[in-house]
Amino acid sequence: MAGEKQEEPWPVPKFHLSVQIGRSQMSFQEVSGLDAETDVIEYRAGNSPQFSTVKMPGLKKASNVTLKKGMFKDDSKIFDWFAQVKMNVIKRETVVIQLLDEEGNPVFTWKLANAFPIKITGTDLKSDGNEVAIETLELAHEGLEME
């Protein structure tokens, strides 16, 4: 019945989130790319009686993470960070992404180690549009951890 406590738990909704880049708390509309994978190494010894390879786990790698947010007047934090990128010289940050419950408590937490911006995309402009201006930030990082 409506309003009663559910017997079975429901999946967590994904619309309440928090993103912290370094010490700055920032509001983002969308986060994507929270995935990692392990390369597969195939090996076969020359004297193996099996005519097939053995598969072993290799190096781990994580995808770039994409963050989207509305543009606000006088808010240039992500452009300022991107402007600092120079060959081999960049301020890397720890990025903490949290999925929150209805009270604002973290349900899931992802941490990106040594993240830095590799791509920034400003909004598209349309004279007959009715949408909010959205900017996109793509981050490379050196590891994805889930807590």
Secondary structure, 3 states (H helix, E strand, C coil): CCCCCCCCCCCCCCCCEEEEECCEEECCCEEECCCEEEEEEEECCCCCCCCCCEEEEEEEEECCEEEEEECCCCCCHHHHHHHCCECCECCCEEEEEEEECCCCCEEEEEEEEEEEEEEEECCCCCCCCCCCCEEEEEEECCCEEEC
